[in-house]
Amino acid sequence: MSHVIGLKCRECGAEYPAVIQNTCYECFGPLEVNYDWDYISDNINKEKIASGPKSIWRYADLLPLESERRVDLGAGFNKLHHAKRLGAVLGLDELYILDESVNPTNSFKDRVTSVAISKAIEFDVRAVGCASTGNLAAAVAAHAAKAGLPAYIFIPGTIEMGKIVQMLIYGPNVIAVEGTYDDANRLASEVADSHPDWAFVNINIRPYYTEGSKTLAYETAEQLNWQVPDHIVAPLASGALLCAISRGYKELERVGLVDSSDIRLSGSQPLNCSPISSAVQNNCDVVPVRNFETVAHSLAIGNPADGYYAKCAILDSGGYAASPTDNEIIEAIHLLARTEGIFTEPAGGTTVAGLKKLVESGHIQSDERVVVYVTGNGLKAQDTLLKSLQRPPVIKPALSEFEHLLAPEHNIYKQQEAVHLARI
């Protein structure tokens, strides 16, 4: 007996078999995986999870695969950092960071991709693909290589060179598209429609793909001794990540692994591309944006597919959304690195900058247990971050030259420390 019943429309409830499909034929609403929760509840427990693999697949009973044919590079089971120093700076008593920069291709996208391509293998597809702002492209390319499948990846032509280098090394077919992510996504959708035996992970098999992000909630609860935080902060792009995390906590309560899923959800989106954050702040419809430019390229989605659902999840939970500027995003990258030793890309900087703004505005209280999801590695965005760094001084290999640097009138290190403190 399978724990997967099929697919179900999020809007009208119409049900379908578990096939390659992402839209309801009745109302055009998005589809989600429909599980047999009674069966899952009878077959899952904390001991079984603890004895499982040290990856997202320790939660296989809660994921949509129906076979053991998994493409597993080791995504997940990442450390939940107790961020005492950052918490002290921000005025939070109990702050945690789940650091996704240490996944196989250095972002949380390895979670969703491992699930999606494993499911694609069940469907016996001939190729896989995606539209991406960079992180998903690398994850799809790496997992496709492991699976021995050709990959077709559509990206906007403006993303960071570090991300392009990473995706190319795995040997996929990369197509750079003039315009934004939304332009690349439209073309990828047309290609997916014209090749029904290809699986585009965030398009025609999206219902299975988004399930991988739920494991962030599972790992958080497990590392908190099967308790849940009071408040979480996640980056906002399409909105799917925040929705999946919320769904993950609710599922843990549904199968009896946690006592409650009553969590406040907050998000953060760069000011120059913030359709979801703006909708939350103004309690209005999510209005797509067309012309935008931000350093947070991986969050730059002007027409977010799950924007409406993310907005509702945030407001229904009593959370809020922040819209930090590009300068605040860069400063937050420095702050996280200098306080916790975690080097994140602008998406993670957006989340930390948003956390800071949410604390300052009173939307997060000092006594709340807060978990922040840092989703990608700063090494992917070196071109962007170089402008905010000062090149090191070059001296002759002599002690006198070093001591000269420490003289009050020349002490570059004290100057750098003063700049850092001013940022905080």
C-alpha positions in Angstrom: 0.0 0.0 0.0 1.3 3.5 -0.9 1.2 6.5 1.3 0.6 8.7 -1.8 -3.0 8.9 -3.0 -2.4 11.2 -5.9 -2.7 15.0 -6.6 -5.3 17.4 -5.3 -6.3 20.9 -6.3 -5.5 23.5 -3.7 -8.5 25.5 -4.8 -11.5 23.3 -5.7 -10.3 19.9 -4.3 -10.5 18.0 -7.5 -8.3 14.8 -7.3 -6.0 13.3 -9.9 -3.6 10.3 -10.0 0.0 10.9 -9.2 1.2 11.8 -12.7 3.1 14.6 -14.4 0.7 17.5 -13.9 0.8 20.8 -12.0 -2.6 22.5 -12.8 -6.2 21.5 -12.1 -8.2 20.8 -15.3 -11.4 22.0 -13.6 -10.3 25.4 -12.2 -6.7 25.9 -13.2 -5.6 26.0 -9.6 -2.3 24.6 -8.4 -2.0 20.9 -7.4 -0.5 19.4 -4.3 0.4 15.9 -3.3 -2.5 14.1 -1.6 -1.3 11.7 1.2 -3.0 8.9 3.1 -2.4 10.5 6.6 -3.9 7.6 8.5 -1.4 5.2 6.9 1.5 7.6 7.5 0.5 8.1 11.2 0.5 4.3 11.7 4.0 3.9 10.1 6.1 6.8 11.4 7.7 7.5 14.7 10.6 9.4 16.2 12.7 6.3 16.6 12.3 5.3 13.0 13.3 8.8 11.8 16.4 8.9 14.1 17.6 5.6 12.6 17.2 6.8 9.1 19.8 8.3 6.7 21.5 11.6 7.6 19.7 13.4 4.8 16.2 14.5 3.9 15.4 10.9 3.2 15.1 10.2 7.0 11.7 11.7 6.4 10.8 9.4 3.4 7.4 8.5 4.9 6.4 12.2 4.5 7.7 12.6 1.0 6.0 11.7 -2.3 8.2 8.8 -3.6 6.7 5.4 -4.0 9.9 3.5 -4.7 13.5 3.3 -3.3 15.0 4.8 -6.5 16.3 8.0 -4.9 18.8 10.5 -6.4 20.6 11.4 -3.1 23.7 13.6 -3.0 23.2 14.0 0.8 21.0 17.1 1.0 19.7 18.0 4.4 20.3 17.0 8.0 22.1 20.3 8.5 23.0 21.9 11.8 20.6 24.2 13.6 23.0 26.9 14.9 22.1 28.6 18.2 23.1 32.1 17.0 23.9 33.6 20.4 26.1 36.4 19.1 23.8 37.6 16.4 20.9 37.3 18.8 22.6 39.5 21.3 23.3 42.1 18.6 19.6 42.1 17.5 18.1 41.8 21.0 16.8 38.3 20.7 17.0 35.8 23.6 16.8 32.6 21.6 17.8 32.8 17.9 18.6 29.8 15.7 19.8 29.6 12.1 19.4 26.6 9.8 22.3 26.9 7.5 21.5 25.6 4.0 24.8 26.8 2.5 26.4 23.4 3.3 24.2 21.3 1.1 25.9 19.5 -1.9 25.5 22.5 -4.3 25.4 25.0 -1.5 21.7 25.9 -1.3 18.4 24.6 -0.1 17.5 23.8 -3.7 19.2 20.5 -3.3 16.3 19.4 -1.1 13.6 20.1 -3.7 15.7 18.8 -6.5 16.5 15.5 -4.9 12.8 14.9 -4.4 11.8 16.1 -7.9 14.3 14.2 -9.9 13.8 11.0 -7.8 10.1 11.4 -8.7 11.0 12.1 -12.4 12.8 8.7 -12.5 9.6 7.0 -11.3 7.9 8.6 -14.3 10.7 7.2 -16.6 11.3 10.6 -18.2 13.9 11.2 -20.9 15.2 14.5 -19.6 14.9 17.0 -16.8 15.0 20.8 -16.6 14.1 24.0 -14.8 13.9 27.7 -15.0 16.2 29.2 -12.4 18.0 32.3 -11.0 21.0 30.2 -10.3 20.7 28.0 -7.2 18.1 25.6 -8.6 20.1 25.4 -11.9 23.2 24.1 -10.0 21.1 21.6 -8.0 19.3 20.3 -11.1 22.5 20.0 -13.1 24.2 18.1 -10.3 21.3 15.7 -9.6 20.7 15.1 -13.3 24.4 14.2 -13.6 24.1 11.7 -10.8 20.9 10.3 -12.4 22.5 10.1 -15.9 19.8 12.3 -17.4 20.2 15.2 -19.8 19.2 18.6 -18.3 17.9 21.7 -19.9 18.3 24.8 -17.8 16.8 28.3 -18.6 18.3 31.3 -16.7 18.1 35.0 -17.0 21.3 36.3 -18.6 22.1 38.7 -15.8 22.9 36.3 -12.9 26.2 36.1 -11.1 29.1 34.4 -12.9 29.9 32.3 -9.9 26.5 30.6 -10.2 26.9 30.1 -14.0 30.3 28.5 -13.5 28.9 26.1 -10.9 26.0 25.0 -13.0 28.1 24.5 -16.2 30.6 22.2 -14.5 28.0 19.5 -14.2 27.5 19.5 -18.0 23.9 20.5 -18.5 22.4 22.4 -21.5 22.2 25.9 -20.2 20.2 28.5 -22.1 20.5 32.2 -21.1 17.4 34.2 -21.9 17.3 37.9 -22.4 15.1 39.4 -19.7 14.1 38.4 -16.2 13.4 35.1 -14.5 9.8 35.4 -15.5 10.8 35.5 -19.1 13.0 32.4 -18.7 10.2 30.7 -16.8 7.7 31.3 -19.6 10.0 29.9 -22.2 10.8 26.8 -20.1 7.1 26.3 -19.6 6.6 26.3 -23.4 9.4 23.8 -23.8 7.9 21.6 -21.0 4.5 21.6 -22.8 6.1 20.6 -26.1 8.1 17.7 -24.6 5.6 15.8 -22.4 8.3 13.1 -21.5 10.6 15.8 -20.0 10.2 16.7 -16.3 10.8 20.4 -15.5 11.2 20.3 -11.7 9.6 23.7 -10.9 7.0 23.5 -13.7 5.3 20.3 -14.7 6.3 18.3 -11.7 6.1 21.2 -9.3 3.7 19.5 -6.8 6.4 17.0 -6.0 9.3 19.5 -6.1 7.9 21.8 -3.4 7.6 18.8 -1.0 11.3 18.8 -0.5 11.2 22.2 1.3 9.0 20.7 4.0 12.0 18.9 5.4 13.3 22.3 6.7 10.5 22.2 9.2 11.1 18.6 10.0 14.8 19.1 10.7 14.1 22.2 12.8 11.6 20.4 15.0 13.8 17.3 15.4 16.8 19.4 16.5 14.6 21.3 19.0 13.8 17.9 20.6 10.5 17.7 18.7 9.3 21.2 19.7 8.5 24.0 17.3 9.8 27.6 17.3 7.5 30.6 18.1 8.5 32.5 15.0 10.3 31.7 11.7 11.7 34.0 9.1 12.2 32.8 5.5 13.2 34.5 2.2 10.4 35.2 -0.3 10.8 34.6 -4.0 8.0 32.6 -5.5 6.5 32.1 -2.0 6.7 28.3 -2.3 9.4 27.9 0.4 7.5 29.7 3.1 4.3 27.8 2.3 6.1 24.4 2.3 7.8 25.2 5.7 4.3 26.1 7.1 2.9 22.9 5.7 5.7 20.9 7.2 5.0 22.0 10.7 1.3 21.3 10.3 2.0 17.8 9.0 4.2 17.0 12.0 1.3 17.9 14.3 -1.0 15.8 12.1 1.0 12.7 12.5 1.6 13.3 16.2 5.4 14.1 16.1 4.8 17.6 17.7 2.1 18.8 20.0 1.4 22.1 18.1 2.1 23.8 14.8 1.1 27.3 16.1 4.0 29.2 14.6 4.2 32.8 13.4 5.5 33.0 9.9 7.4 36.0 8.6 9.2 36.6 5.3 11.7 39.0 3.7 12.0 40.1 0.1 14.3 42.8 -1.4 12.7 46.2 -1.6 13.3 46.5 -5.4 11.4 43.3 -6.1 8.9 42.8 -3.3 5.4 41.9 -4.6 4.7 39.5 -1.7 6.1 41.7 1.1 4.2 44.7 -0.3 1.0 42.7 -0.3 1.5 41.7 3.3 2.4 45.2 4.5 -0.7 46.7 2.7 -3.0 43.7 3.1 -3.8 43.8 -0.6 -3.5 41.6 -3.7 -0.1 40.5 -4.8 0.7 42.8 -7.8 3.4 41.5 -10.1 6.3 43.8 -10.9 8.1 43.9 -14.2 11.0 46.3 -14.0 13.3 45.6 -11.1 16.9 45.4 -10.2 18.3 44.0 -6.9 21.5 42.4 -5.6 19.4 39.4 -4.4 19.2 37.8 -7.8 17.9 34.5 -6.5 14.8 36.2 -5.0 14.1 38.4 -8.1 10.8 36.9 -9.2 8.4 39.6 -10.2 5.4 37.3 -10.7 5.5 34.8 -7.8 3.6 31.6 -8.4 2.7 31.1 -4.8 2.6 34.8 -3.8 -1.1 34.8 -2.8 -0.7 31.6 -0.7 2.5 33.0 1.0 0.7 36.3 1.8 -2.3 34.4 3.3 0.0 32.1 5.4 1.9 35.0 6.8 -1.1 37.1 7.7 -3.1 34.1 9.1 -0.3 33.2 11.4 0.1 36.7 12.8 3.5 37.3 11.1 4.7 40.1 8.9 7.1 40.7 5.9 10.1 43.0 5.6 11.5 44.7 2.5 15.2 45.5 3.1 17.2 47.7 0.7 20.2 46.4 -1.2 22.6 48.2 1.2 20.8 46.6 4.1 21.1 43.2 2.5 24.9 43.6 2.0 25.3 44.8 5.5 23.4 41.8 6.9 25.7 39.5 5.0 28.7 41.1 6.8 26.8 41.0 10.1 26.0 37.3 9.9 29.6 36.4 8.9 31.2 38.5 11.6 28.9 37.2 14.4 28.2 33.6 13.5 30.9 32.6 11.0 28.3 31.9 8.3 28.9 33.3 4.8 25.6 33.7 2.9 24.6 35.0 -0.5 22.2 38.0 -0.9 19.2 35.8 -0.4 20.4 34.9 3.0 21.4 38.5 3.6 17.8 39.5 2.7 16.5 37.1 5.4 18.9 38.4 8.1 18.2 42.0 7.1 14.5 41.3 7.2 14.9 39.7 10.7 16.7 42.9 11.9 13.9 45.1 10.5 11.2 42.9 12.0 12.8 43.0 15.5 13.2 46.8 15.2 9.6 47.3 14.2 8.3 45.2 17.0 6.9 42.4 14.8 9.3 39.9 16.5 9.5 40.0 20.3 12.7 39.6 22.2 11.5 36.5 24.1 10.3 34.6 21.1 12.2 31.4 20.0 13.1 32.5 16.4 14.4 30.3 13.6 15.9 31.9 10.5 16.4 29.9 7.3 19.6 30.9 5.5 19.3 29.4 2.1 22.5 29.8 0.1 26.3 30.2 0.2 28.1 33.5 -0.3 30.7 32.0 -2.6 28.0 32.0 -5.3 27.9 35.8 -5.2 31.5 37.0 -5.1 31.1 39.5 -7.9 28.3 41.3 -5.9 30.1 41.2 -2.6 33.6 42.3 -3.8 32.3 45.9 -3.9 31.6 45.9 -0.2 35.1 44.6 0.8 38.4 46.3 1.2 41.4 44.7 -0.3 44.1 43.6 2.2 47.2 45.8 2.5 50.4 44.4 0.9 53.6 44.7 2.9 57.1 43.4 2.8 57.8 40.3 4.9 59.2 42.3 7.9 57.9 42.7 11.4 58.5 46.4 11.3 56.1 46.7 8.4 53.4 44.9 10.3 53.9 47.0 13.4 53.6 50.1 11.2 50.1 48.9 10.2 49.1 48.9 13.8 50.2 52.5 14.5 47.2 54.6 15.3 47.4 56.8 12.2 47.6 53.7 9.9 45.6 51.0 11.8 43.5 49.7 9.0 42.2 46.9 11.2 40.7 49.4 13.7 39.2 51.3 10.8 37.6 48.1 9.5 36.2 47.3 13.0 34.7 50.8 13.3 33.0 50.4 9.9 31.6 47.0 11.1 30.3 48.5 14.3 28.7 51.3 12.4 26.9 48.8 10.2 25.5 47.0 13.3 
